[in-house]
Amino acid sequence: MDENNRMTKRGFLKKLLALSGAFAGFSLSKRELMSEPGIIDKDESLLPEMPMIQFGKYKISKLMVGGNPISGNSHVSSEMSQGMLDYFSEENVINLLRLCEENGINTWQSRGDRHIMGLLRVHRNEGGKLYWIAQTASEMADIPKNIRTIASNGAIGIYHHGSKTDEYWNNGQIDKVNEMLKYMRDTGVMVGLGSHIPEALEYAEEKGWDIDFYMACFYNPLKKRGLIDEKTGKPFRGEYYGDEDRDRMCKFIRQTDKICFGYKILAASRKCQTPESTKKAFEYALKNIKKNDAVVVGMFWPYHAKEDTRYVKTIWKEINSI
């Protein structure tokens, strides 16, 4: 089949946009969903092993599965977000997590809310062994309590929600975040700070905050919100994904000696229009982070678990063979 005509990674984007709000009526059989349309058939035994990094006392995969699609956060459109929620039944979530494990991913990054913790329990009860790194649930009134609940549910790391960090930064209240990090430390987990703004992470570095890892977003989607769009002359609408942002964040990632988890490396699916563009985005990410860093990628269709691991396994081997 011609490579340009195959369903590519996150090829669902075009389908969802074409169907708009009618995703609930878009039905694929289980066999079709498992058919891996974006993957070239190769002998799996020829693939390298999944690279691992040291995270405290844990060995975790260089690629982690992200939780945004499971929680219906597409960062594309409300229609796509609703489509994700329609698709991700408990069965489909557990199936995705199982496929991730089978392909070498051993860590799940997701929100620390009741919905995710319930799914995590089902995953474990069915024999799943994924490590869990959790984001604080900013809608909770009592974040210290949320942190304790996350820790009691077996998270190996907790990080302060990036969007909330940004809000504190923009309001000149960033030091409030440090208090939440202290609550995390008291639970015994690995302590993290998330942000879309490199300057916020640099501030934490300069102040010597007690942090084990950073959740470093490759893009700052809201940085143009409310500003005048030079192209239209009107206030900018939607989210912004400019490559200058990932260049800036990767500069921070390489400068800090702390572990960094790069996320939104695919610009919330915007760099997944072809296999070539997807591979280039993975290549950029893996070439611009440190040896003991990792990337987080949200996955939707089941074949993404295999496709994404192939990118990471092969590209990382190529990088280290040069």
N, C-alpha and C positions, 0 to 999 in steps of 0.2 A: 504494500500500500504506500502511496506517495506520502512522504513524511509531513508535508505541509497540509495534507488533507486529513490526517489522523486527529482524533481528539487529543489535544495537548494537555499538559498539566493545567489543572483548573480550567479546562475547556468548558466547564459548566458556566463560566462567566458569560459567554455569549448566549448560552441557552437561557440563563436566568434573565438577562437583560431583554432578550427577545420576548420572553414569556411575561415579563413585568410581574404583576402581582398574581399571576396564575400559576405560580410554582406548585401550589398545593395539588394541582391537577396533573402535574408533570410526573409521570410514574415510570420507573424502570424496574424490571424484574431483578431479583437477587442475582441471577446469573449474569445479567447485563452489567450490573454494578461491580461485579467481581472480575470483569473481563479484561482489565488493564489495557484500555485502548491506546494509551500514550507510551507504551513501553515496547522496545525492540526485544524480541525473544533472544536471550543469551543464556548460556550455561551458568547457573547461579554459582556453581563451584569455582568459577574463574574470578568471581568478584573478591576484592580484598575484604578483610574483616572490618567491621565498624570501628573507626578510631575512638578511643576513650580518653577522658581527661580525669584528673584527680580533683575531687570536690570534697574537701575535708577528708573524712575517712571513707568516702564513697568513690567508686569508679563509675562515672556516668558517660553516656554516649555523646559524641561530638555533635550529634543531631538530636534534638528533643522535639517531641510533638507538642504543638501549642494548643491552647484551649479556646481561642477566640471563635472558630467556626462552631464548636460544640455549644458555646454560649450564645450563638447567634449574633456575633459581632463581626460583620463583614468588612467594615470600613470602605464600602463601595456604595451601597444603596440600601434603603429600607426593604426593598423587594428581595434583595439577596440575603439580607439578614433574616427575614422571615422564612425564606427558602431553607436556610441552614437549620432553623428551629424545626421546620416541618420534617426535614430529613433525619435529624439526629434524635431518633427514638433511643431508648435505653439499649435495645438490641444492636442498633447501628453504631452507637458509641463503643460498646464493649467489643464489637467486631473490629472496629478500627484500632483500638488499643491492643487487641490480640495480634493483629497484623503488624503493628509497629514492633511488638516484641519479637515476632518471628523474623523480622528483617533487621534486627540488631539495635533497635532503639530501646533504651531501658529507663527513660525518664519522661514524665509528663509535666509540662508547665501549664498551670491553669488557675482560674480564680479560686479564692478560698471561701466559697459560699455553700449553702446547704445543698443546692442542686449538684454541684461538682462533687462534694463529699459523699453524697448518696451514690453517684456513679462510681466513685473510687471504691466504695465498699462492695458494690456488685462486682467490679473488676477483681478485687482481691478474693471475694468469696468464690469466684469461678476459677481461681488459681493464678490470676494475674500477679505479676511481681514488679510492676513499674514503680520506680521511685517517683515521689511527688514533690515538686517545687511550686509553692503557692504564692499568689498575689493577694495582698490584703483587699478585702471587699469594701471599697470606699463608701458604699451606700449604708453600711452599718453605722449605727449611732455610736457604738462602743468599740472602737478599733482595738484597744488592748484585749478586750474579751474575744474579739474575732481572731486575734493573733494566738491567744491561748487555745481556742477551739481548733484552729488549723494545726497547731503543734500536737494537740491530743489526738488528731486524726492521722498522725504519722508522717507529716511533711518533713523532709530532710533540710529544706530551706524555705525561708519566707522573705519576700521583698515588698517594700512599700510601693503601692500602685503608682505607676509612672505618671498618669494623668493628674493624680492628686499631688504628686511631687511638683509637677509643673505649675499647678495652681498656687501652691504655697510659694514657689519661686517668683512667679509673676506678681504676687501680692506682697512680696517682701517679708514673708513669714517662714522662710525655708527652715529656720532653726527648729520649728515645731516638729519637723520630720525626725530629727535626731532623737526626740523623746520616744517615738514609736520604735525606732531601731533598738533602743535600750530594752523595751518590752520583749522584742524578739530575742535578744541575747539571753534574757532571763529564762527563756523556754529551752535553751540548749540547742536550737537549730542553727544552721548557717544563716547569716544575716545579710540581706541584700537591699539595694536601693535602685528603683527603676526611674527612668526619665527619658523624655524625647529631646531634652535640652542639654547639650554637652556642658554648658556653663554651670548647670545645677550640679552635675556630677563632679566637675572640677572643684566646685566650692566645697563639697564634702571631702574631697581629697586634701585640699588645702587646710581644712579645719581638723584633719586627722580623725574623722568619725570612725567609730568601731564597726567596720563593714568587711564582709568576706567576699562579696561579689556585687557586680552591677548588672542590671538589666538595661542594656543600652540600645535604644531604638535607632535604626538606621535612618529614620525620617522623622520630621517634626510636622505632622499633618495639619496642626491648627495654627501654625505660625503666621499665616496670612489672613486668618479669620478677621473680618471687619476692615481690612485694609483695601485700598482701591486697586483693582486689577488693572494693570497697565494696558492689557489687550482690550478690555471692554469699557474701561472708565467707570465701572461700577464696583461696589464692594465685592470682594472675593467670596465666592460661595463654595462649599464643599471642603474637601481635604486636599492639601498640597503635598506632592511627592517630588521633590527636586533632588537630583543626584548630588548637589553641593552639600546637602544635609548629611548624606551617608559618608561623604569624604570627611566632613568635620567630625562626626561621631567616631569614625574609625581612627582618626588621629588621636582622640582621647583614649580609645581602647588600647592602642599600641603603646601609649605613654604610661598608663597605669600598670602597676604590678599586680593589681587585684584581678581575679577571674571576672571575665565579662561574657555575658550571654547576649549575642546580637539577635535582635528580633525585628520583624517586618523587613527581612532581607529581600523579600520579593515584592515590596511596596504594596502589600495587601492585594496581591494577584495582578498588579499592573505590569509586572515584568514577566508574566507567564503566558503571553499571547502565542509564543512558538516554543518548541523545544530548545532552539538556539538562544532565545532571550532568557529562558529559565536557567539554562546552564551557565550563561554569562553572569547572571545574578548570583548564583551559587559560587562561581569562581571568584567574583569580586569579594564576596563575604569571606570565603576561606583564605584568600590571599591577604586580607587586610585585618585579620584578627590574630591574636597570639596563639602559640602552640597549645596552651592549656585553657583556651577559651572554647566556647561552643555556640551553636546557632539554634534558634527556636523557629519552627515553621508550622503554621496551621495547616491541617489537612482536611479534605472533604471526602471526595470519592475514595473508596478503599484502595485503589491502585496507587494513590499518592504515597502510601506508606512504603511501597517497594520502589517507586520512581525516585522519591526524595533520598532514600538511603543509597541508591545507586549513584546519584550525583555526588553525595558526600564521600562515599567510599572511594570512588574512582578519582575524583578531583583531588582529594587529600593525598592519595597515593602519588598522583602526578606531581603535586607541589613538593612533596618530600623526596621525590626521585631526581629533582633538578640539581 
